[in-house]
Amino acid sequence: MHAIRIRYHLLLFSIPALIGVASCNKGAGENQGAGVQGETLLLDQAGILKLTRTQFESSGMKVGDPGSRIFSLEVNANGNVVSTISGSAKISSLVPGRIMKINHNPGELVNRGEVLFSLEGNEIILIQQEYAEAFNQLNLLAADYERLKALSQDAIVARKDFLKTESDFRSMQARVEGLKARLRMLQIDPSMIEQGSITPHISVRAPIRGVITRQDLVLGQAVETQETLLELVDTKNLQLKLQVFEHDLADIMEGQPVRFYVPDHPEREYEATISHLGGSIDPDTRTIACLAQIGNSEGLVNNLYVEARIITHRHEALAIPEQALVRQRDQDYVMVLSEETADQLSFRKVQVHTGITQDGYVEILDQDLSGILTEGAYNLWVEETND
């Protein structure tokens, strides 16, 4: 005789196993047996499983109703934490020179305006000398200009002589203003030079607040213009750069929330919001770059690799713990409490329709379920034997 037995088992399965109790009777009087903790239980022809109160409680079973839960549709993506446009800076020198002093080490946090290093050299002195000479010449030309301007009005001097003096004055005036702008870029005060003071060195300051992520400096080192000497990154001004596959692009839009984590620490999730969608697909990877603004970047660093979930849709639905679900032959079932007395509980296997499975919960599409065996169903499993 072919029969189905349901037995209690602790270790073989970690997910809900089959609790099918469909009748396989070939004649009247044939029964199906179910076991809990070694005891044999009888199931009637309607497929009802009966447990004593002691069996139910000692097996850690619990009964509950489906609860409301938020489910989300998500798109997976990989990417990196990167600095924003205004959150990083590359520092170089505007004039050639020699490193005279280094004020900070790599990894240190510096504020905007702090001196990073000092530079000395002939170019620094020469531009100040050039400005001093031009400034003095401008004063002389200004005096001549004012004198000839007055004489020209009285027709005492030739018009062309006045125009020549005016042209020289305007040209020198422009040259002085240009040199003054260059001095200010070097953090040198032009008024000090006008008073006869010339400094042999300059201080290079931080343009932003940030951490020094790169520093290629040695005392006495000769540096050239446009050579990157330091890099700063503001760790409080970071963003997320994600690579989204082209087949997911239709589901992505600005404003969608993002959950991301570092693979080595998946237990700590960060939040971000999609802010920009790229306008071109990489022909090699078939992905498009998307940017997301990070809510709290504490603990994150520049260029850190992360894995992310872009939440494209959210909805509220009824749900039960995944462990309460019984899957049999591509169909889903739950055990529903059909009768309860002081000493006995009866459960009936009911087919259910499910949706999304997420974070240990299963979406239930049926609306009229109650009294479900939510914990302990994994202690029951089906064994088919031929007797």
C-alpha positions as CSV (number, residue, x, y, z in Angstrom):
1,M,0.0,0.0,0.0
2,H,1.3,3.5,-0.9
3,A,1.0,5.9,2.0
4,I,2.1,9.4,3.0
5,R,3.6,10.0,6.5
6,I,4.1,13.4,8.1
7,R,6.8,13.3,10.7
8,Y,8.5,15.7,13.1
9,H,12.0,16.6,12.1
10,L,14.4,19.2,13.5
11,L,17.5,19.4,11.3
12,L,16.9,18.2,7.8
13,F,15.2,21.3,6.5
14,S,15.6,25.0,7.3
15,I,12.7,26.2,5.2
16,P,9.1,25.1,5.3
17,A,9.0,21.6,3.8
18,L,6.1,19.8,2.3
19,I,3.1,19.2,4.5
20,G,0.9,17.7,1.7
21,V,-1.8,15.6,3.2
22,A,-3.7,14.8,0.0
23,S,-5.5,11.5,0.4
24,C,-3.9,8.5,-1.3
25,N,-6.5,6.0,-0.1
26,K,-7.2,3.0,-2.2
27,G,-10.1,1.9,-0.1
28,A,-12.1,2.8,2.9
29,G,-10.5,2.6,6.3
30,E,-6.9,3.4,5.1
31,N,-5.4,6.3,7.1
32,Q,-2.5,8.7,6.8
33,G,-0.1,9.1,9.8
34,A,1.6,12.3,11.0
35,G,4.3,12.3,13.7
36,V,5.4,15.1,16.1
37,Q,8.3,14.3,18.4
38,G,7.9,10.6,17.6
39,E,4.2,10.4,18.2
40,T,1.8,9.2,15.5
41,L,-1.1,11.4,14.6
42,L,-4.0,10.5,12.3
43,L,-5.3,12.8,9.5
44,D,-8.8,12.4,8.4
45,Q,-9.9,12.1,4.8
46,A,-10.4,15.9,4.6
47,G,-6.6,16.4,5.2
48,I,-6.9,17.8,8.7
49,L,-3.8,17.6,10.9
50,K,-4.5,17.3,14.7
51,L,-2.0,18.3,17.4
52,T,-2.4,18.1,21.1
53,R,-1.8,21.3,23.0
54,T,1.4,19.8,24.5
55,Q,2.7,18.9,21.0
56,F,1.9,22.4,19.7
57,E,3.6,24.3,22.5
58,S,6.7,22.0,22.8
59,S,7.3,22.4,19.1
60,G,7.4,26.2,19.3
61,M,4.5,26.6,17.0
62,K,2.5,29.9,16.8
63,V,-0.7,31.0,15.1
64,G,-1.2,34.4,13.7
65,D,-2.9,36.5,11.0
66,P,-1.4,38.1,7.9
67,G,-0.1,41.6,8.7
68,S,0.3,44.7,6.6
69,R,3.8,45.3,5.2
70,I,5.6,47.5,2.7
71,F,7.0,45.7,-0.3
72,S,9.3,47.3,-2.9
73,L,10.4,46.6,-6.4
74,E,14.1,47.1,-6.7
75,V,16.9,47.4,-9.3
76,N,20.3,46.2,-8.3
77,A,23.4,48.2,-9.2
78,N,27.1,48.6,-8.4
79,G,29.1,51.8,-8.1
80,N,31.4,53.9,-6.1
81,V,31.3,56.7,-3.6
82,V,32.8,59.8,-5.3
83,S,33.2,63.4,-4.5
84,T,30.9,66.1,-5.9
85,I,32.1,68.7,-8.3
86,S,32.7,71.2,-5.4
87,G,33.8,68.5,-3.0
88,S,37.4,67.8,-4.3
89,A,40.4,69.9,-5.3
90,K,43.8,69.3,-6.9
91,I,46.4,71.7,-5.6
92,S,49.3,73.0,-7.8
93,S,51.6,75.9,-7.8
94,L,51.1,78.9,-10.1
95,V,54.8,79.6,-10.2
96,P,57.9,77.4,-10.2
97,G,59.8,77.2,-6.9
98,R,61.2,75.0,-4.1
99,I,59.2,73.5,-1.2
100,M,60.2,75.4,1.9
101,K,57.7,74.0,4.5
102,I,55.0,71.3,4.6
103,N,52.3,71.9,7.2
104,H,50.1,68.7,7.0
105,N,50.4,65.0,6.4
106,P,48.2,62.8,4.2
107,G,44.9,61.8,5.8
108,E,44.7,65.0,7.8
109,L,41.6,67.2,7.8
110,V,42.2,70.8,6.8
111,N,39.9,73.8,6.8
112,R,39.4,76.2,3.9
113,G,42.2,78.8,4.0
114,E,44.7,76.8,6.0
115,V,48.3,76.9,4.8
116,L,49.2,73.6,3.1
117,F,52.8,74.3,2.2
118,S,55.2,77.2,1.6
119,L,57.2,77.8,-1.6
120,E,60.2,80.0,-2.3
121,G,61.9,80.9,-5.5
122,N,63.2,83.5,-7.9
123,E,60.0,83.7,-9.8
124,I,58.2,84.8,-6.7
125,I,60.7,87.7,-6.2
126,L,60.8,88.7,-9.9
127,I,57.0,89.2,-10.2
128,Q,57.1,91.5,-7.1
129,Q,60.0,93.5,-8.6
130,E,58.1,93.8,-11.8
131,Y,55.0,95.0,-10.0
132,A,57.1,97.6,-8.0
133,E,58.7,99.0,-11.2
134,A,55.4,99.1,-13.0
135,F,53.7,100.8,-10.0
136,N,56.3,103.5,-9.8
137,Q,56.2,104.1,-13.6
138,L,52.5,104.4,-13.4
139,N,52.8,107.2,-10.8
140,L,55.1,109.1,-13.1
141,L,52.9,108.6,-16.1
142,A,49.9,109.6,-14.1
143,A,51.5,112.9,-13.2
144,D,52.5,113.6,-16.8
145,Y,49.0,112.7,-18.0
146,E,47.3,115.1,-15.6
147,R,49.8,117.9,-16.5
148,L,49.4,117.5,-20.3
149,K,45.7,117.1,-19.9
150,A,45.4,120.5,-18.4
151,L,47.8,122.1,-20.9
152,S,45.9,120.4,-23.8
153,Q,42.7,122.0,-22.7
154,D,44.4,125.4,-23.0
155,A,45.9,124.4,-26.4
156,I,49.4,124.9,-25.0
157,V,50.7,121.5,-26.1
158,A,50.0,119.6,-29.3
159,R,47.1,117.2,-29.2
160,K,49.2,114.3,-30.4
161,D,51.6,114.7,-27.5
162,F,48.8,114.5,-25.0
163,L,47.3,111.4,-26.8
164,K,50.7,109.7,-26.7
165,T,51.0,110.4,-22.9
166,E,47.5,109.2,-22.3
167,S,48.2,106.0,-24.3
168,D,51.3,105.2,-22.2
169,F,49.4,105.9,-19.0
170,R,46.5,103.7,-19.9
171,S,48.8,100.8,-21.0
172,M,50.9,101.0,-17.8
173,Q,47.7,101.2,-15.8
174,A,46.5,97.9,-17.4
175,R,49.9,96.3,-16.8
176,V,49.8,97.3,-13.1
177,E,46.3,95.9,-12.7
178,G,47.3,92.6,-14.4
179,L,50.3,92.2,-12.1
180,K,48.2,93.0,-9.1
181,A,45.8,90.3,-10.0
182,R,48.6,87.8,-10.4
183,L,50.0,88.7,-7.0
184,R,46.6,88.2,-5.4
185,M,46.4,84.8,-6.9
186,L,49.7,84.0,-5.2
187,Q,48.3,85.3,-1.9
188,I,50.7,88.3,-2.0
189,D,49.3,91.7,-0.8
190,P,50.2,94.3,-3.5
191,S,50.0,97.1,-1.0
192,M,53.0,95.7,0.9
193,I,55.1,95.9,-2.3
194,E,53.9,99.4,-2.9
195,Q,55.4,100.2,0.5
196,G,58.8,98.6,-0.5
197,S,58.3,95.2,1.1
198,I,59.2,92.0,-0.9
199,T,58.7,88.5,0.3
200,P,60.8,85.6,-1.0
201,H,58.2,82.9,-0.4
202,I,54.5,82.3,-0.7
203,S,51.9,80.2,1.2
204,V,49.6,77.8,-0.7
205,R,46.2,77.5,1.1
206,A,43.4,75.0,0.9
207,P,40.6,76.1,-1.4
208,I,38.1,73.8,0.4
209,R,37.6,72.0,3.6
210,G,38.7,68.4,3.2
211,V,40.9,65.4,3.9
212,I,44.3,65.3,2.2
213,T,44.1,62.1,0.1
214,R,47.3,62.6,-1.9
215,Q,50.5,64.5,-1.1
216,D,53.6,64.3,-3.3
217,L,55.8,66.8,-1.4
218,V,59.4,66.6,0.0
219,L,61.3,69.5,1.6
220,G,63.6,71.1,-0.9
221,Q,61.7,69.6,-3.8
222,A,61.6,71.7,-7.0
223,V,58.1,72.1,-8.4
224,E,56.8,73.3,-11.7
225,T,53.6,75.0,-12.6
226,Q,50.4,73.0,-13.2
227,E,52.0,70.0,-11.4
228,T,49.4,68.4,-9.0
229,L,51.0,68.4,-5.5
230,L,48.0,67.7,-3.2
231,E,44.5,66.4,-3.5
232,L,41.7,67.3,-1.1
233,V,38.3,65.5,-0.7
234,D,35.5,66.8,1.4
235,T,34.1,63.6,3.0
236,K,30.9,65.5,3.9
237,N,30.3,66.3,0.3
238,L,30.2,62.9,-1.3
239,Q,27.8,61.3,-3.8
240,L,27.0,57.9,-5.3
241,K,27.9,57.0,-8.9
242,L,26.0,53.9,-9.9
243,Q,26.3,51.8,-13.1
244,V,22.8,50.8,-14.2
245,F,22.3,48.2,-16.9
246,E,20.4,49.5,-20.0
247,H,17.5,47.0,-19.6
248,D,16.8,48.6,-16.2
249,L,17.0,52.2,-17.3
250,A,13.3,52.5,-18.1
251,D,12.5,51.9,-14.4
252,I,14.9,54.5,-13.1
253,M,14.0,58.2,-12.5
254,E,15.2,61.1,-10.4
255,G,14.0,61.2,-6.8
256,Q,13.9,57.4,-6.3
257,P,15.4,56.2,-3.0
258,V,18.6,54.1,-2.9
259,R,19.9,51.7,-0.3
260,F,23.5,50.8,-0.5
261,Y,26.2,49.1,1.6
262,V,29.9,48.2,1.5
263,P,30.2,44.4,0.6
264,D,32.4,43.8,3.7
265,H,29.7,45.3,6.0
266,P,26.3,44.5,4.5
267,E,24.7,44.9,7.9
268,R,25.1,48.7,7.7
269,E,23.0,50.4,5.0
270,Y,23.2,53.9,3.8
271,E,20.5,56.0,2.1
272,A,20.7,58.1,-1.0
273,T,18.4,59.7,-3.7
274,I,18.8,59.5,-7.4
275,S,19.7,63.0,-8.6
276,H,21.0,62.7,-12.2
277,L,20.7,60.1,-15.0
278,G,23.5,59.8,-17.5
279,G,22.9,60.6,-21.1
280,S,25.1,57.9,-22.7
281,I,25.4,54.1,-22.5
282,D,28.9,52.6,-22.2
283,P,29.3,50.4,-25.3
284,D,31.5,47.9,-23.4
285,T,29.5,47.4,-20.2
286,R,26.1,48.4,-21.6
287,T,25.5,50.4,-18.5
288,I,24.7,54.1,-17.8
289,A,26.1,56.2,-15.0
290,C,23.6,57.6,-12.5
291,L,24.3,60.0,-9.6
292,A,22.6,59.9,-6.2
293,Q,22.9,62.3,-3.3
294,I,23.9,60.6,-0.1
295,G,21.9,61.4,3.1
296,N,24.6,60.8,5.7
297,S,28.2,60.0,4.4
298,E,29.7,59.4,7.8
299,G,32.1,56.5,7.6
300,L,32.4,56.7,3.8
301,V,35.5,57.6,1.8
302,N,36.2,58.6,-1.8
303,N,36.2,55.9,-4.4
304,L,34.7,53.3,-2.1
305,Y,33.1,50.4,-3.9
306,V,29.4,49.7,-2.9
307,E,26.5,47.6,-3.9
308,A,23.1,49.3,-4.1
309,R,19.4,48.7,-4.5
310,I,17.3,51.4,-6.3
311,I,13.7,51.3,-5.1
312,T,11.6,51.8,-8.1
313,H,8.1,51.1,-6.6
314,R,6.6,50.6,-3.2
315,H,3.2,49.1,-2.2
316,E,1.5,47.9,1.0
317,A,0.2,44.4,1.1
318,L,-0.7,41.5,3.5
319,A,2.3,39.3,4.4
320,I,3.2,36.3,6.4
321,P,6.7,35.1,7.5
322,E,8.4,33.1,4.8
323,Q,8.8,30.1,7.2
324,A,5.0,29.8,7.4
325,L,4.8,29.0,3.7
326,V,4.7,25.4,2.4
327,R,5.8,24.9,-1.2
328,Q,4.7,21.7,-3.0
329,R,4.9,21.0,-6.7
330,D,5.2,24.8,-7.6
331,Q,2.2,25.7,-5.5
332,D,2.1,27.5,-2.2
333,Y,0.2,26.4,0.9
334,V,-0.3,27.4,4.5
335,M,-1.7,25.5,7.5
336,V,-4.8,27.2,8.8
337,L,-6.3,26.6,12.2
338,S,-9.7,25.1,11.7
339,E,-10.6,24.1,15.2
340,E,-9.2,24.6,18.7
341,T,-10.2,23.1,22.1
342,A,-8.5,23.2,25.4
343,D,-6.4,20.1,24.6
344,Q,-6.3,19.9,20.8
345,L,-5.7,22.0,17.7
346,S,-6.7,21.1,14.1
347,F,-5.0,22.5,11.0
348,R,-6.1,22.4,7.4
349,K,-3.8,22.8,4.4
350,V,-5.0,25.8,2.3
351,Q,-3.5,26.9,-1.1
352,V,-2.5,30.5,-1.2
353,H,-1.5,32.9,-4.0
354,T,1.7,34.8,-3.3
355,G,3.6,37.8,-4.7
356,I,6.9,39.3,-3.7
357,T,9.2,37.5,-1.2
358,Q,11.4,40.1,0.6
359,D,13.4,40.3,3.9
360,G,11.9,37.1,5.2
361,Y,8.2,37.9,4.4
362,V,5.9,36.7,1.6
363,E,3.2,38.8,0.0
364,I,-0.2,37.2,0.3
365,L,-2.7,38.0,-2.4
366,D,-5.6,36.3,-0.7
367,Q,-7.6,38.7,1.5
368,D,-9.6,36.4,3.8
369,L,-7.0,34.3,5.6
370,S,-6.6,34.1,9.3
371,G,-5.3,31.8,12.0
372,I,-2.2,30.7,10.0
373,L,0.5,28.5,11.5
374,T,3.2,31.2,11.3
375,E,5.9,29.5,13.3
376,G,6.9,25.8,13.6
377,A,5.7,24.7,10.2
378,Y,9.3,23.8,9.3
379,N,9.1,21.0,12.0
380,L,6.7,19.1,9.7
381,W,7.8,17.3,6.5
382,V,6.4,14.8,4.1
383,E,7.9,11.3,3.5
384,E,6.3,9.1,0.9
385,T,6.7,5.4,1.4
386,N,5.5,2.2,-0.1
387,D,4.1,-0.1,2.6
